[in-house]
Amino acid sequence: MNSDIMNQDLVDELEYMEELLTKSGFFDSEEILEILEDQFIDEDIDISQYSVSSNDFSNENFSKLENAFTNLASEKIVAIHNCGYDISEGVNDAFELYVHLHNNKFSVEGFCFYTFEDIEESICECKLKITFGDFENNEEMALKIGKIVFKYLKEENFNIAWDGTINNQIEIYPFKWDKSYDSEKEYEIEGAYEVFIKNQVLK
């Protein structure tokens, strides 16, 4: 393969990742450059030459999503933004958070989250999938969690597609991703922990 084509493919991939990370609204410019540096560490690319700035999104849809996720804490459901890269990582992170909360005497019944892959799909296709479940591998409890998550998302006037079973994720469609970066807020499992404990009492 022509090296110029390979190099252009690499440049295109890097620019796509930079744009995706910026549009996600979860990272500042320094973090984005660090992620790109790690991801392209084996390539002969000077990441420092790239200029990264924050997006100017409105936060309209994300604010409603954040409100639903925050309110779920009152139902003993831990709701996690940008939870891992894919579902497997997301579930692992949710269980890690469960153990941390349980060890600190908080009662937790279930979880919901979306991953970075889900964010990418939302940016590209205007739909956001929400994964949910319980921590005891109890199908009845998992379905109960799904119904509660569905209810809180509907209360934010989202259009929801879900078949009412534990076999499929809850999908918000359309969902235009519009999160702006906020240096004052924590997300992922650290932020989910903070939000959860603010809405709980010790068991």
N, C-alpha and C positions, 0 to 999 in steps of 0.2 A: 504494500500500500504506500502511496505517495506520502512522504513525511509531512508535507504542507497540509494535506488533508487531515492527517492524524492530529497535527498541531491545531488546526482549526476546530476539529471535533472536541479537542481538549478545552480550547478557549470557550467554545459554545457551552460545554458542560459546566465549566467554572462560572460563566456569566449567568447560566440558568440557576445554579445553586445560590449564587450571591443574591439574585433577584428573589428567589424563593424564601431565603432566610430573612431578607429585608421585609418582604410582604407579610411574613408570618407575624411580625410585631412582637416577637419574644426576645429578641437579641439586640444589643447595642452594636455600634459599628466595630468596636474592638473585639467583641465576642464573635461576630460574623467573620472577621479576618482570621481569628484563631481557629474557628471551625474549618474554614477553607484551607488554612495552612495544614491542619491535620489530615484533611481528606485528600489533599493533593501533595502529600509529603514526598511521594516517590517521583514526582514530576519536576522537571526543570522550569519552575514558574516562580517568579518573584511576586508573591501575594501582596507585599507591601506597596506595590505600585497601584493597587486597586483602591479607588475612592468609594467608600460606602457611606450612605446617608440614611436617616430614618425615613420611613414612609409617612405619608400625610393622610392616612385613612381616617374615616369619620368615627369609628368605634360604635356605630349605631346598632348593628346586629350583634357585635361581640358583647356590648353592654347588657343586652337582653340575655344572651347565653350565660354571661358571668353572673347575672342576677339569679337565674335558675339554678346554676351550680352552687351558688352561695346558700340559697334557700334549702337545697337538698340536705344540708348539714343538719337541719332541724328534724329530719326524718332518719337520722343516723346513717346517712349515705355519704360516703366520701367521694367528692366529685373532683376530678383531676384534669387540668388543662395541659395540653402538650405532653402527654404521658407516654414517654418512650418513643422509639421510632416506629414500631409496628405493634400489632396486638399482643404478640408474645412478650415483648418488653413491657408493654403497658400493664398486662396482668401481673407480671413479676413486680413492677413498681407498686401496683395497688396492694399486693400482698405484703410487700416490704413496709408500706405505710400502715397497713392494718396491724402488723406486729408492733410497730412503734407506738401506735395509739393504744393498743391493748395493754402493752407493758406500762403505759402511763395511766392505766385505769379508766380509759374511755371505752364506751360501748359502741361498736360499729356493726351494722347489719349488712351493708353492701357497698358497692362501688359503681361509678360510671366514669368514663373518660373518653377522650379522643386522642389519637396519636399524631406524630408529625406527618405520617403518610396520609392521615385523614385531612390534615391542614392543607397538604399539597393538592389533594383531590378537591377540596373546597375552593382553593384558589383557581384551579384549572377548570373545574366543572360545576362550581356553585352548588355543591351539596356537601353536607357534613354528617358523617356517621358517628354515632355514639355507642360505645360498647358498655354493657352493664353486666352485673352478676352479684353473687353472694360469696361469702368466704367459707362456707361449709359444704359446698357442692350439693346444695339442696335445691332441686328444680323448682319446688313450690315457692321457696323464698326468693330465688332468682327471678321468677316471673313477677312476684310482688314488687321487687326492686324495679324491674322494667316498667311496670305500670305506674309506679310513683314518678320515675324519671320522665316518662311520657306525659304525665299530668302536669308536671312543673314546666316542661318545655311548651306545652300547649297554652299554659297560662301566660306565656310571653308572646302569644299570638304567632308562633312559628307554624308553618305547614309541615306536618309530620307524616312520614310513611313508615309504618311498622305493622307486621302481621300478627302482633300480639302473642308471639311465642319467644322462647329463649333461644331459638335456633338462628335468629337473625337480629342484626343491630337495628337500632332506631336511627332513622335517617331524616335529617332536616333538609327539605328541598322546596324552594330554592334557599340557599344560604350563601350570600356574597360575603366572602371573608374580608373584614374591614377593621381588624385590630390594629391600633396604633401602639407603638412602643411606649411603655410607662416605666421609668426607672424606679418609681416609688413602690411598685408592687412586685411581690413574688408569685410565681406560678409553679407549675409542675408539682412534684410531691411536697416540696417545702411549703409552697403557697397553700396547697390543699390542706396540709396539716394545720397551718395557722388559722385558716378559715373555719375548719372543723371545730377546733378547740374553743374558738370564740363563741360558738353556737351550742356548746355542750355543757353539761355538768358531769362531774365525776360519778361513775357508777357505784 
